Amino acid sequence: MKAATAVIDRRALRHNLQQVRVQAPGSNVIAVVKANAYGHGLLETAHTMEDADCFGVARIGYDYGGFRACVSGQSRGRGDPLGQRPACRKNCGTLWRQCLRVND
């Protein structure tokens, strides 16, 4: 039997993020990228969702193969390494209890 494959449209991800902001103005948005963004590529998805307020991850402090540099802006020449920023704890509902802050 052939394995199932998901093809992700990154423009659709950005569009969905914009729609969440329209439907819930003033709310913080968490982009869940744990477990390699559910198989869609952690770094690619983090770049795509860089306008999210924070990223839901499985464990704070784990490097996630370059994720710290990716979301902190270090890889784009701005910002401090995420490891130097405070972790934030927000009410993430049942998704995750911890998130990493992207914006100061």
TORMAR-843769 format. One record per residue: x, y, z of N, C-alpha, C in turn; residue in one letter. Coordinates in Angstrom, 2 decimals. Layout:
# TORMAR-843769
atom nu = X nv = Y nw = Z cau = X cav = Y caw = Z cu = X cv = Y cw = Z res = A .
...
//
This chain:
# TORMAR-843769
atom nu = 0.83 nv = -1.17 nw = 0.00 cau = 0.00 cav = 0.00 caw = 0.00 cu = 0.89 cv = 1.25 cw = 0.00 res = M .
atom nu = 0.53 nv = 2.22 nw = -0.80 cau = 1.28 cav = 3.46 caw = -0.91 cu = 0.96 cv = 4.37 cw = 0.28 res = K .
atom nu = 1.99 nv = 5.04 nw = 0.81 cau = 1.82 cav = 5.95 caw = 1.95 cu = 1.07 cv = 7.21 cw = 1.52 res = A .
atom nu = 0.31 nv = 7.76 nw = 2.42 cau = -0.41 cav = 9.01 caw = 2.16 cu = 0.58 cv = 10.17 cw = 2.11 res = A .
atom nu = 0.30 nv = 11.13 nw = 1.26 cau = 1.15 cav = 12.30 caw = 1.10 cu = 0.31 cv = 13.56 cw = 1.21 res = T .
atom nu = 0.83 nv = 14.55 nw = 1.92 cau = 0.16 cav = 15.85 caw = 2.01 cu = 1.03 cv = 16.88 cw = 1.31 res = A .
atom nu = 0.43 nv = 17.66 nw = 0.44 cau = 1.13 cav = 18.75 caw = -0.24 cu = 0.61 cv = 20.05 cw = 0.36 res = V .
atom nu = 1.52 nv = 20.83 nw = 0.93 cau = 1.14 cav = 22.04 caw = 1.65 cu = 1.39 cv = 23.27 cw = 0.77 res = I .
atom nu = 0.38 nv = 24.09 nw = 0.64 cau = 0.47 cav = 25.35 caw = -0.09 cu = 0.81 cv = 26.44 cw = 0.92 res = D .
atom nu = 2.03 nv = 26.93 nw = 0.88 cau = 2.47 cav = 27.92 caw = 1.87 cu = 1.70 cv = 29.23 cw = 1.75 res = R .
atom nu = 1.26 nv = 29.58 nw = 0.56 cau = 0.42 cav = 30.78 caw = 0.42 cu = -0.88 cv = 30.59 cw = 1.18 res = R .
atom nu = -1.41 nv = 29.38 nw = 1.16 cau = -2.65 cav = 29.10 caw = 1.90 cu = -2.42 cv = 29.22 cw = 3.40 res = A .
atom nu = -1.25 nv = 28.79 nw = 3.88 cau = -0.94 cav = 28.94 caw = 5.31 cu = -0.93 cv = 30.42 cw = 5.70 res = L .
atom nu = -0.26 nv = 31.25 nw = 4.89 cau = -0.22 cav = 32.69 caw = 5.18 cu = -1.63 cv = 33.28 cw = 5.13 res = R .
atom nu = -2.41 nv = 32.87 nw = 4.14 cau = -3.79 cav = 33.34 caw = 4.01 cu = -4.60 cv = 32.95 cw = 5.25 res = H .
atom nu = -4.44 nv = 31.72 nw = 5.70 cau = -5.17 cav = 31.26 caw = 6.88 cu = -4.80 cv = 32.08 cw = 8.11 res = N .
atom nu = -3.52 nv = 32.41 nw = 8.25 cau = -3.09 cav = 33.24 caw = 9.37 cu = -3.75 cv = 34.61 cw = 9.30 res = L .
atom nu = -3.80 nv = 35.19 nw = 8.11 cau = -4.46 cav = 36.48 caw = 7.94 cu = -5.94 cv = 36.39 cw = 8.29 res = Q .
atom nu = -6.59 nv = 35.30 nw = 7.89 cau = -8.01 cav = 35.13 caw = 8.19 cu = -8.27 cv = 34.98 cw = 9.68 res = Q .
atom nu = -7.37 nv = 34.30 nw = 10.38 cau = -7.51 cav = 34.19 caw = 11.84 cu = -7.44 cv = 35.57 cw = 12.45 res = V .
atom nu = -6.52 nv = 36.40 nw = 11.98 cau = -6.39 cav = 37.76 caw = 12.51 cu = -7.65 cv = 38.58 cw = 12.23 res = R .
atom nu = -8.26 nv = 38.39 nw = 11.08 cau = -9.50 cav = 39.10 caw = 10.74 cu = -10.64 cv = 38.64 cw = 11.64 res = V .
atom nu = -10.75 nv = 37.33 nw = 11.85 cau = -11.85 cav = 36.77 caw = 12.63 cu = -11.68 cv = 36.97 cw = 14.13 res = Q .
atom nu = -10.45 nv = 37.14 nw = 14.59 cau = -10.19 cav = 37.31 caw = 16.02 cu = -9.23 cv = 38.48 cw = 16.24 res = A .
atom nu = -9.68 nv = 39.69 nw = 15.90 cau = -8.79 cav = 40.84 caw = 16.02 cu = -8.30 cv = 41.04 cw = 17.45 res = P .
atom nu = -7.05 nv = 41.39 nw = 17.57 cau = -6.47 cav = 41.63 caw = 18.88 cu = -6.02 cv = 40.38 cw = 19.61 res = G .
atom nu = -6.25 nv = 39.22 nw = 19.02 cau = -5.86 cav = 37.95 caw = 19.65 cu = -4.44 cv = 37.58 cw = 19.26 res = S .
atom nu = -3.76 nv = 36.88 nw = 20.14 cau = -2.45 cav = 36.33 caw = 19.81 cu = -2.65 cv = 35.03 cw = 19.05 res = N .
atom nu = -1.79 nv = 34.81 nw = 18.06 cau = -1.90 cav = 33.62 caw = 17.22 cu = -0.68 cv = 32.74 cw = 17.44 res = V .
atom nu = -0.93 nv = 31.47 nw = 17.70 cau = 0.13 cav = 30.49 caw = 17.90 cu = 0.20 cv = 29.59 cw = 16.67 res = I .
atom nu = 1.38 nv = 29.51 nw = 16.07 cau = 1.61 cav = 28.58 caw = 14.97 cu = 2.28 cv = 27.34 cw = 15.56 res = A .
atom nu = 1.62 nv = 26.21 nw = 15.51 cau = 2.17 cav = 24.99 caw = 16.09 cu = 3.12 cv = 24.36 cw = 15.07 res = V .
atom nu = 4.39 nv = 24.24 nw = 15.46 cau = 5.40 cav = 23.69 caw = 14.56 cu = 6.12 cv = 22.51 cw = 15.18 res = V .
atom nu = 5.60 nv = 21.97 nw = 16.26 cau = 6.25 cav = 20.81 caw = 16.89 cu = 6.20 cv = 19.62 cw = 15.95 res = K .
atom nu = 7.04 nv = 18.65 nw = 16.20 cau = 7.08 cav = 17.42 caw = 15.40 cu = 7.29 cv = 17.72 cw = 13.92 res = A .
atom nu = 8.27 nv = 18.60 nw = 13.64 cau = 8.57 cav = 18.97 caw = 12.26 cu = 7.36 cv = 19.57 cw = 11.56 res = N .
atom nu = 6.60 nv = 20.37 nw = 12.31 cau = 5.38 cav = 21.01 caw = 11.78 cu = 4.44 cv = 19.96 cw = 11.21 res = A .
atom nu = 4.27 nv = 18.90 nw = 11.99 cau = 3.41 cav = 17.78 caw = 11.59 cu = 3.82 cv = 17.22 cw = 10.24 res = Y .
atom nu = 5.14 nv = 17.20 nw = 9.98 cau = 5.67 cav = 16.61 caw = 8.77 cu = 5.80 cv = 17.57 cw = 7.60 res = G .
atom nu = 5.52 nv = 18.85 nw = 7.81 cau = 5.55 cav = 19.81 caw = 6.72 cu = 6.85 cv = 20.62 cw = 6.67 res = H .
atom nu = 7.79 nv = 20.32 nw = 7.56 cau = 9.07 cav = 21.03 caw = 7.57 cu = 9.05 cv = 22.17 cw = 8.57 res = G .
atom nu = 9.73 nv = 22.00 nw = 9.67 cau = 9.69 cav = 22.98 caw = 10.75 cu = 10.21 cv = 24.34 cw = 10.32 res = L .
atom nu = 11.41 nv = 24.39 nw = 9.75 cau = 11.98 cav = 25.68 caw = 9.38 cu = 11.19 cv = 26.36 cw = 8.28 res = L .
atom nu = 10.78 nv = 25.60 nw = 7.28 cau = 10.00 cav = 26.16 caw = 6.18 cu = 8.68 cv = 26.73 cw = 6.69 res = E .
atom nu = 8.03 nv = 25.98 nw = 7.57 cau = 6.75 cav = 26.43 caw = 8.11 cu = 6.94 cv = 27.64 cw = 9.01 res = T .
atom nu = 7.99 nv = 27.65 nw = 9.81 cau = 8.25 cav = 28.80 caw = 10.68 cu = 8.49 cv = 30.06 cw = 9.85 res = A .
atom nu = 9.24 nv = 29.95 nw = 8.76 cau = 9.44 cav = 31.11 caw = 7.88 cu = 8.11 cv = 31.55 cw = 7.28 res = H .
atom nu = 7.31 nv = 30.60 nw = 6.86 cau = 6.01 cav = 30.91 caw = 6.26 cu = 5.10 cv = 31.62 cw = 7.25 res = T .
atom nu = 5.15 nv = 31.19 nw = 8.51 cau = 4.26 cav = 31.73 caw = 9.54 cu = 4.97 cv = 32.75 cw = 10.43 res = M .
atom nu = 5.99 nv = 33.43 nw = 9.91 cau = 6.79 cav = 34.31 caw = 10.75 cu = 6.00 cv = 35.46 cw = 11.36 res = E .
atom nu = 4.82 nv = 35.75 nw = 10.86 cau = 4.00 cav = 36.82 caw = 11.43 cu = 3.16 cv = 36.34 cw = 12.62 res = D .
atom nu = 3.24 nv = 35.07 nw = 12.95 cau = 2.52 cav = 34.57 caw = 14.14 cu = 3.13 cv = 35.20 cw = 15.38 res = A .
atom nu = 2.34 nv = 35.29 nw = 16.44 cau = 2.83 cav = 35.89 caw = 17.68 cu = 3.79 cv = 34.97 cw = 18.42 res = D .
atom nu = 3.59 nv = 33.68 nw = 18.29 cau = 4.50 cav = 32.72 caw = 18.90 cu = 4.33 cv = 31.38 cw = 18.21 res = C .
atom nu = 5.26 nv = 30.50 nw = 18.50 cau = 5.23 cav = 29.16 caw = 17.93 cu = 5.03 cv = 28.14 cw = 19.04 res = F .
atom nu = 4.11 nv = 27.23 nw = 18.84 cau = 3.91 cav = 26.13 caw = 19.79 cu = 4.92 cv = 25.04 cw = 19.49 res = G .
atom nu = 5.68 nv = 24.67 nw = 20.50 cau = 6.70 cav = 23.64 caw = 20.35 cu = 6.53 cv = 22.61 cw = 21.45 res = V .
atom nu = 7.17 nv = 21.48 nw = 21.28 cau = 7.05 cav = 20.42 caw = 22.27 cu = 7.84 cv = 20.72 cw = 23.53 res = A .
atom nu = 9.05 nv = 21.27 nw = 23.37 cau = 9.91 cav = 21.52 caw = 24.53 cu = 10.63 cv = 22.85 cw = 24.37 res = R .
atom nu = 10.50 nv = 23.73 nw = 25.35 cau = 11.24 cav = 24.99 caw = 25.34 cu = 12.71 cv = 24.68 cw = 25.62 res = I .
atom nu = 13.58 nv = 25.36 nw = 24.89 cau = 15.01 cav = 25.19 caw = 25.11 cu = 15.67 cv = 24.25 cw = 24.14 res = G .
atom nu = 14.91 nv = 23.43 nw = 23.46 cau = 15.48 cav = 22.50 caw = 22.49 cu = 15.75 cv = 23.27 cw = 21.20 res = Y .
atom nu = 16.85 nv = 22.99 nw = 20.53 cau = 17.26 cav = 23.78 caw = 19.37 cu = 16.39 cv = 23.53 cw = 18.14 res = D .
atom nu = 15.82 nv = 22.38 nw = 17.98 cau = 14.99 cav = 22.06 caw = 16.81 cu = 15.73 cv = 22.27 cw = 15.50 res = Y .
atom nu = 17.02 nv = 21.97 nw = 15.46 cau = 17.77 cav = 22.00 caw = 14.21 cu = 17.80 cv = 23.34 cw = 13.51 res = G .
atom nu = 18.10 nv = 24.40 nw = 14.21 cau = 18.19 cav = 25.72 caw = 13.60 cu = 16.96 cv = 26.58 cw = 13.81 res = G .
atom nu = 15.95 nv = 26.04 nw = 14.47 cau = 14.70 cav = 26.78 caw = 14.69 cu = 14.94 cv = 28.06 cw = 15.48 res = F .
atom nu = 15.82 nv = 28.00 nw = 16.48 cau = 16.09 cav = 29.19 caw = 17.30 cu = 16.56 cv = 30.35 cw = 16.42 res = R .
atom nu = 17.51 nv = 30.09 nw = 15.55 cau = 18.02 cav = 31.15 caw = 14.68 cu = 16.96 cv = 31.60 cw = 13.70 res = A .
atom nu = 16.19 nv = 30.67 nw = 13.21 cau = 15.15 cav = 30.97 caw = 12.22 cu = 14.14 cv = 31.96 cw = 12.77 res = C .
atom nu = 13.55 nv = 31.67 nw = 13.91 cau = 12.46 cav = 32.51 caw = 14.40 cu = 12.94 cv = 33.76 cw = 15.11 res = V .
atom nu = 14.19 nv = 33.80 nw = 15.52 cau = 14.69 cav = 34.98 caw = 16.22 cu = 15.09 cv = 36.07 cw = 15.25 res = S .
atom nu = 15.21 nv = 35.75 nw = 13.98 cau = 15.68 cav = 36.71 caw = 13.02 cu = 17.19 cv = 36.67 cw = 12.86 res = G .
atom nu = 17.86 nv = 35.87 nw = 13.67 cau = 19.32 cav = 35.79 caw = 13.60 cu = 19.76 cv = 35.37 cw = 12.20 res = Q .
atom nu = 19.04 nv = 34.45 nw = 11.59 cau = 19.43 cav = 33.98 caw = 10.27 cu = 19.18 cv = 35.03 cw = 9.20 res = S .
atom nu = 18.40 nv = 36.06 nw = 9.52 cau = 18.13 cav = 37.14 caw = 8.58 cu = 18.87 cv = 38.41 cw = 9.00 res = R .
atom nu = 19.76 nv = 38.28 nw = 9.98 cau = 20.60 cav = 39.40 caw = 10.36 cu = 19.96 cv = 40.39 cw = 11.31 res = G .
atom nu = 18.88 nv = 40.02 nw = 12.00 cau = 18.30 cav = 40.94 caw = 12.97 cu = 17.88 cv = 40.17 cw = 14.21 res = R .
atom nu = 17.82 nv = 40.85 nw = 15.30 cau = 17.34 cav = 40.22 caw = 16.53 cu = 18.42 cv = 39.47 cw = 17.27 res = G .
atom nu = 18.08 nv = 39.03 nw = 18.46 cau = 18.97 cav = 38.23 caw = 19.29 cu = 18.58 cv = 36.78 cw = 19.17 res = D .
atom nu = 19.52 nv = 35.88 nw = 19.45 cau = 19.14 cav = 34.47 caw = 19.46 cu = 17.98 cv = 34.24 cw = 20.41 res = P .
atom nu = 17.06 nv = 33.43 nw = 20.01 cau = 15.86 cav = 33.20 caw = 20.81 cu = 16.19 cv = 32.71 cw = 22.20 res = L .
atom nu = 17.32 nv = 32.03 nw = 22.35 cau = 17.71 cav = 31.55 caw = 23.66 cu = 17.92 cv = 32.66 cw = 24.67 res = G .
atom nu = 18.12 nv = 33.90 nw = 24.20 cau = 18.32 cav = 35.02 caw = 25.09 cu = 17.01 cv = 35.74 cw = 25.39 res = Q .
atom nu = 15.94 nv = 35.35 nw = 24.75 cau = 14.65 cav = 35.98 caw = 24.99 cu = 13.86 cv = 35.15 cw = 25.99 res = R .
atom nu = 13.01 nv = 35.79 nw = 26.74 cau = 12.24 cav = 35.03 caw = 27.72 cu = 11.19 cv = 34.15 cw = 27.05 res = P .
atom nu = 11.02 nv = 32.98 nw = 27.56 cau = 9.93 cav = 32.12 caw = 27.10 cu = 8.65 cv = 32.67 cw = 27.69 res = A .
atom nu = 7.61 nv = 32.64 nw = 26.93 cau = 6.34 cav = 33.14 caw = 27.45 cu = 5.42 cv = 31.96 cw = 27.71 res = C .
atom nu = 4.62 nv = 32.09 nw = 28.71 cau = 3.62 cav = 31.07 caw = 29.00 cu = 2.26 cv = 31.74 cw = 28.82 res = R .
atom nu = 1.48 nv = 31.21 nw = 27.93 cau = 0.17 cav = 31.76 caw = 27.65 cu = -0.86 cv = 30.65 cw = 27.73 res = K .
atom nu = -2.08 nv = 31.05 nw = 27.77 cau = -3.16 cav = 30.07 caw = 27.74 cu = -3.31 cv = 29.62 cw = 26.29 res = N .
atom nu = -2.73 nv = 28.50 nw = 25.96 cau = -2.75 cav = 27.98 caw = 24.60 cu = -3.87 cv = 26.96 cw = 24.43 res = C .
atom nu = -4.85 nv = 26.98 nw = 25.30 cau = -5.94 cav = 26.03 caw = 25.21 cu = -5.41 cv = 24.62 cw = 25.35 res = G .
atom nu = -5.95 nv = 23.72 nw = 24.58 cau = -5.51 cav = 22.33 caw = 24.68 cu = -4.36 cv = 22.04 cw = 23.72 res = T .
atom nu = -3.98 nv = 23.01 nw = 22.87 cau = -2.89 cav = 22.76 caw = 21.93 cu = -1.57 cv = 22.56 cw = 22.66 res = L .
atom nu = -1.07 nv = 23.60 nw = 23.30 cau = 0.21 cav = 23.55 caw = 24.01 cu = 0.16 cv = 24.52 cw = 25.16 res = W .
atom nu = 0.87 nv = 24.20 nw = 26.20 cau = 0.94 cav = 25.08 caw = 27.35 cu = 2.14 cv = 26.01 cw = 27.27 res = R .
atom nu = 3.02 nv = 25.77 nw = 26.32 cau = 4.22 cav = 26.59 caw = 26.22 cu = 4.36 cv = 27.09 cw = 24.80 res = Q .
atom nu = 4.86 nv = 28.29 nw = 24.66 cau = 5.17 cav = 28.81 caw = 23.33 cu = 6.42 cv = 29.66 cw = 23.42 res = C .
atom nu = 7.06 nv = 29.86 nw = 22.30 cau = 8.25 cav = 30.69 caw = 22.25 cu = 7.86 cv = 32.03 cw = 21.65 res = L .
atom nu = 8.24 nv = 33.06 nw = 22.32 cau = 7.90 cav = 34.40 caw = 21.87 cu = 8.73 cv = 34.76 cw = 20.64 res = R .
atom nu = 8.08 nv = 35.33 nw = 19.65 cau = 8.77 cav = 35.72 caw = 18.43 cu = 9.07 cv = 37.20 cw = 18.46 res = V .
atom nu = 8.10 nv = 37.98 nw = 18.85 cau = 8.26 cav = 39.44 caw = 18.87 cu = 8.48 cv = 39.93 cw = 20.29 res = N .
atom nu = 9.38 nv = 40.90 nw = 20.44 cau = 9.59 cav = 41.49 caw = 21.76 cu = 8.42 cv = 42.36 cw = 22.14 res = D .
//
